[in-house]
Amino acid sequence: MPIYEYACQDCGREFETLVRSATIPDCPSCHSTDLAKKLSVPAAVMSNANAVPAMPGPCGSCGHPGGPGACAFN
């Protein structure tokens, strides 16, 4: 059973829930089924305590050839 993240279109609450194949999820607050599935971001996996996450850092540290401020993370 996959875990999905949703945002309720009626009350605005964001939540995650286990979804079975034939189940239609509903909001735990207002029980509405008018939900928008959110994009889930996977957790970074590190091999040890000194490991660096795979995501690029703030502007200027991603190594973009155009220099600081040129990358898409602005």
N, C-alpha and C positions, 0 to 999 in steps of 0.2 A: 504494500500500500504506500503510495507516494504521499509526501507532505507538500501541500501547496499553500502559498500565501495569497490572501485575498484582501480587498478593500470593499467594504459595504457601500453601495451607492446611495442607500437611504440614510444611514446614521453616521457614516464616515469612519467607523471603527475598522482598524486593520488587525488581522489575525491570521494564524496558520492552523491548518487542520489536516488530518488524514482523510484521504478520499478513496473510497472503494470504487470499483468500475461502474456500478449501476447506481451510485449515490449522487444526489444533488445536494451540495453543501448549503448551509444557511448560516446567517450571522448569529453568533452566540448572544448578542445584545438584543437585537430587534427581530430576529428570526426571518429576515428578508432573504430571498434567494436572488436579489438583484445585486450580484457581486462582480467585481472586476479582478481578474487574476493578475497578481503582481509578478514582476520579474524577480526571481530569487537570486541572491548572490552567494555563491559557494564560499565556505570558509577556507582560509589559506592554510595549507598544510606545511608544517615545519618539521625538519628532521631533528633539530636540537634547539636548545634555549638560545643559542647565538645566531640562529638562522635569520635571514632577511626575507620578509614576505615577497612574493613574486610581483606584486602590484608596484607600478612606478611611484616614485615619491612626488613631492610638491614641485612646482614649476622650477626648472633649472637643473633638476637632478635626473631627468629621464633620458638624457643623452640625445635628444632630438638634434639632427644636423643643422636645423635653422636657429639654434641657440635658445636661451631662456625665453619663454613666452610664445614659442612657435608651435608647441605641441597641441594636441587636441584636448588636453585636460584643462584648458583655460576656461 
